[in-house]
Amino acid sequence: MLGRADGSPKFGQDAQFWRERFADQPDVVSLTGSSRGTAHTFRAVDALAAAAQQSRTIWPDTLIAAFGAYLHRMTRATEVVLGSASPRVPGMVADVLPLRLTVTAATTRAELISQVAKAVRHQRYRSEDLCRELKLGSDPRFGSVINITSFGEAPASVHSLAAGPVADLAIAVYASGGELRFEFDANPERYGESELAGHRERFLRFLAAFANCSGDTPVGRIELLSPEERDRILHEWNAPIDDVQEPSAATLPQLFEEQVARTPDAVAVTFGTRNLTYGELNARANQLAHELIDYGVGPEQLVALALPRSLELVVALLAVLKAGAAYLPLDPARRIDYVLGDAQPTVLISDSQHAARLPDGIIRILLDDPTAIGEISRHSQQDPKPGERGPLNPEHTAYVIYTSGPTGRPRGVSIPHHNVVRLFSATDQWFGFDGDDVWTLFHSCAFDFSVWELWGALLHGGRLVVVSHEISRSPKRFRRLLASERVTVLNQTPSAFYELSQVDREESGTELALRYVIFGGAALELSRLADWYARHPQAPKLINMYGITETTVHVSYVELDREMVARRDGSVIGRGLPDLRVYLLDELLQPVPPGVLGELYVAGEGLARGYLGQRGLTAQWFVADPHGVPGTRMYRSGDLGRWQADGTIEFIGRADQQVGNPTEEILCGLFADVALPRGGVDDGFFDRGVNSPLAAKLIGRVRDAWSRGMMNPFEDPDAAYYALINEQDQYSLWPAAIDVPAGWTIAHGPADRESCVDHIEVNWTDMRPAR
């Protein structure tokens, strides 16, 4: 029974009692764990009204526009659909209609308010009618809702009334007495309590900025962060780490030669049953380096390498650097003719088998040719001097690796010696590599993970085990090699490790000596590591390191653990290396709040010099850093991520349609090699990258070919993929493998990229070992 008897003595006594009981405003006990309410008062109504007047509308339209702008900024969506209910006359409204807004970072405040004002004129149409007409069932086609209730100048007491379950996020706005009262509610299955509180505080701050800026202000320029958040994201989470080792000012061959002097008799490289000590490796590399110098090779020149992984490959790579030049590894997946024509190397080092498939018109040194062997062996085994090759400094190019990069067409990334040297000094605090470590050279030298593998061993006096192509394509044999060679540092792409982990489960009786397993090259699914942790709870340490060729192998570091895997926090990549700055930015290069998708940008010591011979492309992707010291650059990765509350980054994926993994890139590269000469596709078709559905269809063709017995010598499709990823330089993957119908042409566009695969035939009979 409800009532009020203001004049009764008992009413006065009751009032006195309750006033005294709650005079100190005690905290509210709640099963949600919070005592804070969701109601907040907003007093900048005059600013909202002034903004509306500039656009010749009313203040609720400005409020709805601000909410649409907020949703755009927090989601990157350019088509924002929100639920809105805003009466044009004082009173309450029950019908909520979906409001569709087109919003980009460049949309001005005035333009967005005008969009809203035009749309809400049609609010007499009911959402139930829309759902029925479009056969949507009960789906209202919007998530977040803003419901505005205004009583004009009429006196009123405002009370929050529950309107039923909230599907996503709902904001109820009550206008009375020159103030706005905001009530925030959310679906607890989608929003945690702290998340809802964060949106409440952020939106009200954003609303004030939206109301007070000028009408021509782009919504992407309206501040979304508090000063404290901005400082934390830009500075605290990128703060230098104490006691980080300063990088040496030496070049890679100089540091290697210093290691040779310390441990000349220690084994440097193993391949099968063959070994080279540091002294022997240095002597052989010196002889080949002198031969290269005789050909006129020196600093800022390129020497192409077309060799299988072997002792000879390691010797040749060192020799190129000792001669002062940069090495250019060739990769069948990246259109060798194009790469050689673009890079214009001075000399090509190869062997008879691989050189037969390479274009003419370049000086060749064939390491298995008797004449070449004789010429090389006559040279001195002493280190080349600056007077023989020219001065070499840390800023000279050490290698150029071609990557599909941001466009899909291969681009040569130029990396100087300094970048590699500082990579190991910046990470030494975490790893502490030394002469007792045994590494594997598992990846192609055309994949920059190999840079980390090679120099991780040779700069620290460790032993490098070169993995043969036969073993690399067999997870079982590879695991046995890890055990027999007592490998301590293993670097793996996630896909390769998943296969290795499966074999490890079957052969767990053979003990491994691993100290570290370091992931890179693709997104890591943490859930797939639980089984490994169950068998190896203490060692090795599992490390996830996001990286980009343009930023010298690795960008970030995080040590994983069982708890992190159990939480399944997505593909966590940690924080940036100590000498790098990692940003997550929006379209206008503004930092995004925690939890919001942003594009990854990297600044600092690891940035490449740029794309070889491509000044325009370099300027497009290596841009000025607006958050760093004037004159510094940052690299736009094209990858998306979001900050977590603890300052670590969760990797999400690509922001464009670029090929997403090595298998896709290889298969699409093969298709390009065949399609371009046939005339069915012009070169511009590949300028914007080849999307994943194309590669997926090609992979489907591989599975079909295997099922019909056309993929010898592989046991199954996965074995073929494994070989493609890790030993593509060892196989005859040439144009004959794919047949495009004569006279067939396609236009540009993603749909055509997908449909074109339906018109080609894949024949893998030519996919055979090169030896």
Secondary structure, DSSP 8 states (H G I E B T S, - for coil): -----TTSHHHHHHHHHHHHHTTT------TTS----SEEEE-THHHHHHHHHHTTS-HHHHHHHHHHHHHHHHH--SEEEEEEE--SSSB-----EEEEEE--TT-BHHHHHHHHHHHHTTTTS-HHHHHHHTT-TT--S-SSEEEEEE-TTS---------S--SSEEEEEEEETTEEEEEEEE-TTT--HHHHHHHHHHHHHHHHHHHHS-TT-BGGGS--S-HHHHHHHHTGGG---TT-----SS-HHHHHHHHHHH-TTSEEEEETTEEEEHHHHHHHHHHHHHHHHHTT--TT-EEEEE--SSHHHHHHHHHHHHTT-EEEE--GGG-HHHHHHHH--SEEEE-HHHHTTS-SSSEEEETT-HHHHHHHHTS--S---HHHH----TTSEEEEEEE-TTTSS-EEEEEEHHHHHHHHHHHHHHH---TT-EEEE-S-TTSTHHHHHHHHHHTTT-EEEE--HHHHT-HHHHHHHHHHTT--EEEE-HHHHHHHHHHHHHTTTS----SEEEE-SS---GGGGHHHHHH-SSSSEEEE----GGG-S--EEEE--HHHHHHT-SEEEEEE-TTEEEEEE-TTS-B--TTS-EEEEEEETT--SEETT-HHHHHHHEEE-TTSSTT-EEEEEEEEEEE-TTS-EEEEEESSS---SHHHHHHHHHHHHHHHHHTSS-GGGGTT---HHHHHHHHHHHHHHHHTT-STT-SSHHHHHHHHHH-GGGB---GGGEE--TT----SSHHHHHHHGGG-EE-GGG--B--
